């Protein structure tokens, strides 16, 4: 699964959001090696998240859309968004 993380320069919240995605990927690595991790009855595990970071300062349109909202995660497949604040559990729910 691919996500876009909209960020900005010197954005400490964006760093936290990036870390949450990294935590998720670490859980996935552990789950793959142990084959015991279950997030939902219908789907025993997710794939790793491929993350593209986009600095909103590089585009006037993105800046106007996200300036006061970053960090924001966006699914590339259905365009749904998860806005800050969020924790690991919120990310897991977002990906289901």
C-alpha positions in Angstrom: 0.0 0.0 0.0 1.2 3.5 -0.8 0.7 6.6 1.3 1.6 10.2 0.8 2.7 12.2 3.8 2.2 15.9 3.3 4.8 17.7 5.3 6.5 21.0 5.7 9.9 22.3 6.6 10.9 22.0 10.3 7.7 20.3 11.1 8.1 18.3 14.3 4.6 16.9 14.1 5.5 15.6 10.6 8.5 13.8 12.1 6.2 12.2 14.6 3.8 11.1 11.8 6.7 9.6 9.9 7.7 7.7 13.0 4.2 6.3 13.4 4.4 4.9 9.9 7.8 3.4 10.6 6.4 1.8 13.8 3.6 0.2 11.7 6.2 -1.1 9.2 8.3 -2.5 12.1 5.2 -4.3 13.4 4.6 -5.7 9.9 8.2 -7.0 9.8 7.8 -8.7 13.1 4.4 -10.1 12.2 5.8 -11.5 9.0 8.6 -13.3 10.8 6.3 -14.6 13.6 3.1 -15.1 11.6 1.0 -14.5 14.6 0.0 -10.8 14.4 -3.7 -10.2 13.6 -5.3 -6.8 13.1 -8.8 -8.0 12.0 -10.6 -11.3 11.6 -10.9 -10.8 7.9 -7.4 -9.7 7.2 -4.5 -11.3 9.2 -1.9 -8.8 8.1 -1.3 -5.8 6.0 1.5 -5.2 3.6 4.2 -2.7 4.3 3.4 0.9 3.7 5.4 2.6 1.0 5.6 6.2 2.0 6.2 9.2 -0.2 6.8 12.5 1.5 5.7 15.7 -0.2 6.7 19.2 1.1 3.6 21.4 0.7 5.9 24.4 0.3 6.8 23.1 -3.2 3.3 23.7 -4.5 1.1 26.7 -4.0 -2.0 24.5 -4.4 -0.8 22.0 -1.8 0.2 24.8 0.6 -3.3 26.3 0.4 -4.9 22.9 1.0 -2.7 21.6 3.8 -0.9 24.6 5.4 -2.7 24.4 8.7 -3.4 20.7 8.6 0.0 19.0 8.2 0.9 16.3 8.8 -1.7 14.5 6.7 -1.5 11.0 5.4 -3.3 10.2 2.1 -4.0 6.8 0.6 -3.1 6.8 -3.1 -5.7 4.2 -4.0 -8.9 5.9 -2.7 -7.6 9.5 -1.8 -8.9 9.2 1.8 -6.9 11.2 4.3 -5.9 10.8 7.9 -5.2 14.2 9.6 -3.2 14.9 12.6 -3.4 14.1 15.5 -3.2 10.3 15.1 -1.5 7.4 16.9 -0.5 3.9 15.7 -4.0 2.5 16.4 -5.6 5.3 14.3 -3.2 4.4 11.4 -4.1 0.7 11.6 -7.8 1.6 11.5 -7.2 3.9 8.6 -5.5 1.2 6.6 -8.3 -1.4 7.2 
